[in-house]
Amino acid sequence: MPRLRSKAGNLHALEIHIFLEAMPGVGEGQRPTDLVPNGLMTNATVHGITAAPQGQMLRVTYKGSEAKVVVRPGTLIVAYVPADRACLGRVPRSSASGRRRPPAA
C-alpha cells in the first residue's frame, strides 16, 4: 500500500493491493518507496474500515505496529487472483508475475 503523510500527519493511500488469502504476511512491514517523494509502503492486514471525511479509514496492523490510512475515492485498487496463461490478453490492462516451477522429476 504505497502512501504518503499529509502535513497534518495523516497517512493517505496512493494505491491498495489486495493479496490472495494464501499469501498472509507477504512482505509484512513498512518501508520507503520511490513511488512519490517521502512515500511509504506498508504491507499489513486490515482490521477495520470506517467512514472518514476524505473517504474511508483503514486500521491496519503489521509486525506489532498499527496505522490508520485514509483511502480517498478514486484510489487505485489492485487485486491479485490466481490465473493461467489462457487469461493473458483477455483484459485490456493486465500484468503478470510469478515463479518458475522446478522441472518435474
Backbone bond lengths (Angstrom), bond angles and torsions (degrees), N, CA, C in turn:
res aa  C-N    CA-C-N  psi(-1)  N-CA   C-N-CA  omega(-1)  CA-C   N-CA-C  phi
1 M - - - 1.433 - - 1.531 107.51 -
2 P 1.328 118.43 87.12 1.453 118.98 175.66 1.526 110.39 -62.94
3 R 1.315 116.53 139.90 1.456 118.78 -177.02 1.514 109.96 -157.23
4 L 1.336 115.62 170.25 1.449 120.57 176.59 1.511 109.28 -137.70
5 R 1.325 115.32 161.79 1.459 121.68 -177.39 1.522 108.25 -100.24
6 S 1.337 116.58 130.64 1.461 120.89 177.70 1.518 109.78 -77.97
7 K 1.338 116.81 170.65 1.464 120.91 178.23 1.525 111.36 -60.46
8 A 1.337 116.87 -28.34 1.469 121.27 179.30 1.535 111.54 -79.79
9 G 1.341 117.54 -4.60 1.456 120.63 178.87 1.512 114.35 94.27
10 N 1.332 118.08 -1.92 1.459 120.72 178.49 1.521 110.24 -77.11
11 L 1.328 116.04 149.38 1.452 121.65 176.12 1.519 108.38 -95.99
12 H 1.331 117.48 135.02 1.465 122.78 -178.30 1.524 109.31 -124.64
13 A 1.324 116.64 124.70 1.464 121.36 -179.61 1.517 109.87 -71.89
14 L 1.327 116.47 135.89 1.454 122.57 172.30 1.520 109.76 -95.72
15 E 1.329 116.21 -31.61 1.458 124.05 177.40 1.518 107.99 -148.42
16 I 1.329 115.73 152.40 1.465 122.01 172.55 1.527 106.25 -123.49
17 H 1.321 116.79 129.77 1.462 122.14 175.90 1.522 107.54 -116.45
18 I 1.323 115.96 123.55 1.462 121.53 -179.18 1.522 108.18 -102.15
19 F 1.332 115.82 115.29 1.458 121.21 -178.78 1.528 110.86 -86.45
20 L 1.317 115.80 161.16 1.459 121.82 176.28 1.521 110.24 -65.12
21 E 1.319 116.71 150.02 1.471 120.17 177.10 1.521 111.59 -59.74
22 A 1.328 116.89 -25.65 1.461 120.99 179.81 1.532 112.02 -75.56
23 M 1.331 118.08 0.64 1.458 122.09 -176.33 1.532 112.44 -118.61
24 P 1.328 119.83 42.60 1.464 119.12 -177.31 1.530 111.51 -64.74
25 G 1.318 115.59 138.21 1.457 120.83 175.07 1.515 116.00 76.35
26 V 1.340 118.85 7.55 1.463 121.08 -178.83 1.524 109.51 -62.00
27 G 1.303 116.66 119.44 1.459 121.46 177.60 1.516 114.37 61.71
28 E 1.336 117.35 23.53 1.459 120.71 -174.78 1.525 111.13 -55.11
29 G 1.320 115.55 135.52 1.457 121.21 178.01 1.516 110.99 139.52
30 Q 1.312 115.15 -172.92 1.460 121.66 -179.05 1.517 108.19 -131.93
31 R 1.327 116.86 133.82 1.456 121.12 -177.69 1.521 110.30 -153.18
32 P 1.329 117.72 162.34 1.469 120.10 177.51 1.521 111.07 -64.57
33 T 1.327 116.18 151.85 1.460 122.35 173.73 1.514 107.87 -132.46
34 D 1.331 116.31 152.55 1.460 119.49 179.34 1.527 112.13 -96.06
35 L 1.325 117.58 13.32 1.456 121.23 179.11 1.529 111.47 -62.73
36 V 1.331 116.21 -38.38 1.469 122.88 175.32 1.529 107.63 -143.45
37 P 1.327 118.72 156.73 1.465 119.51 176.41 1.534 110.66 -59.15
38 N 1.308 116.81 137.15 1.468 123.86 -179.99 1.526 113.12 60.34
39 G 1.330 117.94 23.59 1.457 121.77 -179.76 1.513 112.69 -79.38
40 L 1.313 115.75 156.81 1.459 123.14 176.13 1.514 109.16 -124.41
41 M 1.319 116.22 150.19 1.454 120.99 170.99 1.522 106.66 -119.05
42 T 1.317 116.11 131.33 1.451 121.08 178.97 1.517 109.00 -123.93
43 N 1.325 117.02 122.64 1.455 121.98 171.14 1.520 105.38 -102.98
44 A 1.332 115.96 114.57 1.463 120.83 -170.91 1.514 110.60 -149.58
45 T 1.320 114.74 173.93 1.461 122.28 175.56 1.519 108.68 -104.67
46 V 1.330 116.21 131.72 1.465 120.98 179.25 1.524 108.77 -80.04
47 H 1.336 116.20 129.02 1.459 121.49 179.70 1.518 112.67 -116.88
48 G 1.313 117.50 0.55 1.457 119.32 177.57 1.512 111.54 -179.28
49 I 1.330 114.89 148.79 1.460 121.91 177.40 1.519 107.28 -133.30
50 T 1.327 116.56 128.05 1.463 121.05 177.36 1.519 109.08 -133.35
51 A 1.317 115.58 160.88 1.463 120.77 176.99 1.522 109.39 -71.41
52 A 1.323 115.98 145.71 1.460 122.19 176.98 1.525 107.28 -138.62
53 P 1.322 118.00 155.14 1.470 119.81 -179.52 1.534 113.01 -55.07
54 Q 1.336 117.37 -31.96 1.459 120.85 -177.92 1.526 113.28 -91.76
55 G 1.322 119.19 -5.21 1.466 122.49 -177.48 1.517 110.77 153.87
56 Q 1.328 116.61 -111.76 1.464 123.07 177.82 1.530 108.79 -124.68
57 M 1.326 116.52 150.67 1.463 122.05 176.99 1.522 107.82 -113.60
58 L 1.335 116.72 122.65 1.458 121.73 175.97 1.513 109.06 -98.70
59 R 1.325 116.78 135.49 1.466 121.59 170.92 1.514 105.52 -103.66
60 V 1.335 116.43 117.20 1.460 121.64 -175.67 1.525 110.46 -122.03
61 T 1.332 115.33 152.01 1.465 120.49 175.93 1.522 109.18 -127.84
62 Y 1.341 114.76 148.19 1.457 121.62 178.23 1.524 108.66 -158.19
63 K 1.302 117.63 131.49 1.467 124.12 176.71 1.530 113.65 41.00
64 G 1.326 117.48 50.11 1.452 121.55 176.96 1.510 114.93 78.74
65 S 1.327 118.79 3.57 1.463 122.98 178.35 1.519 110.08 -113.19
66 E 1.311 115.76 163.40 1.463 121.88 179.50 1.525 108.39 -135.35
67 A 1.326 115.86 147.82 1.463 121.07 176.73 1.519 109.21 -144.83
68 K 1.326 115.66 154.93 1.459 122.09 172.10 1.517 106.74 -114.06
69 V 1.340 115.49 130.54 1.455 121.50 -174.03 1.524 108.88 -127.82
70 V 1.340 116.51 127.82 1.463 121.96 176.91 1.526 108.28 -82.80
71 V 1.335 115.93 132.28 1.460 122.36 175.71 1.524 106.64 -116.89
72 R 1.313 116.06 109.24 1.463 121.45 -178.33 1.519 110.68 -80.39
73 P 1.340 117.63 156.08 1.468 119.70 172.63 1.535 108.90 -57.36
74 G 1.299 116.79 140.55 1.458 121.16 179.83 1.514 114.52 90.05
75 T 1.341 118.11 -3.00 1.465 121.11 177.26 1.528 109.09 -63.95
76 L 1.321 116.88 133.76 1.464 121.66 179.09 1.524 109.60 -64.40
77 I 1.341 116.53 128.73 1.460 121.62 177.27 1.525 107.97 -121.69
78 V 1.324 115.48 125.36 1.460 122.90 -177.91 1.520 108.05 -115.97
79 A 1.323 117.28 130.33 1.463 121.27 177.15 1.525 108.37 -116.30
80 Y 1.313 116.38 135.07 1.457 122.38 177.55 1.523 108.40 -93.40
81 V 1.322 116.59 132.98 1.461 121.39 179.59 1.526 109.13 -134.05
82 P 1.334 116.95 147.58 1.463 118.21 175.99 1.526 109.24 -70.44
83 A 1.314 116.50 144.99 1.463 120.34 -179.23 1.523 108.74 -157.54
84 D 1.328 115.58 173.01 1.457 120.49 173.13 1.527 108.16 -125.46
85 R 1.303 116.95 -179.60 1.470 121.14 -175.06 1.525 112.96 -59.04
86 A 1.316 118.18 -28.40 1.462 121.30 -178.19 1.524 111.62 -62.41
87 C 1.312 117.62 -22.96 1.472 121.14 -179.07 1.516 113.09 -79.14
88 L 1.321 117.81 -22.10 1.457 120.43 -177.87 1.519 110.64 -65.62
89 G 1.290 116.65 136.95 1.456 121.36 177.99 1.511 114.61 87.45
90 R 1.324 118.99 -8.18 1.464 121.13 -179.59 1.518 113.07 -81.72
91 V 1.307 116.60 -22.50 1.459 119.96 -177.26 1.522 108.79 -113.51
92 P 1.339 117.25 149.77 1.460 119.42 -175.84 1.530 114.21 -62.73
93 R 1.332 118.17 -34.80 1.460 121.42 179.18 1.517 108.72 -128.76
94 S 1.303 116.06 115.14 1.457 118.92 177.75 1.518 109.18 -147.56
95 S 1.299 115.17 157.01 1.457 120.89 172.56 1.520 106.48 -141.28
96 A 1.296 115.12 159.33 1.466 118.68 -178.24 1.513 109.28 -138.44
97 S 1.295 114.81 145.20 1.462 121.07 172.35 1.515 106.66 -146.00
98 G 1.290 116.50 156.03 1.449 118.43 -179.23 1.500 111.84 -176.63
99 R 1.302 113.99 -174.16 1.457 122.54 -179.92 1.513 108.38 -123.73
100 R 1.297 116.21 137.52 1.457 120.62 177.20 1.519 109.25 -72.40
101 R 1.323 116.22 132.67 1.465 120.42 176.45 1.519 109.29 -78.34
102 P 1.327 116.81 144.43 1.466 118.28 175.51 1.525 109.61 -66.01
103 P 1.320 117.55 150.90 1.466 120.23 179.09 1.526 110.98 -58.44
104 A 1.312 116.55 145.07 1.460 121.36 177.59 1.524 109.25 -67.14
105 A 1.295 115.77 140.93 1.473 120.11 -178.96 1.500 111.00 -84.76
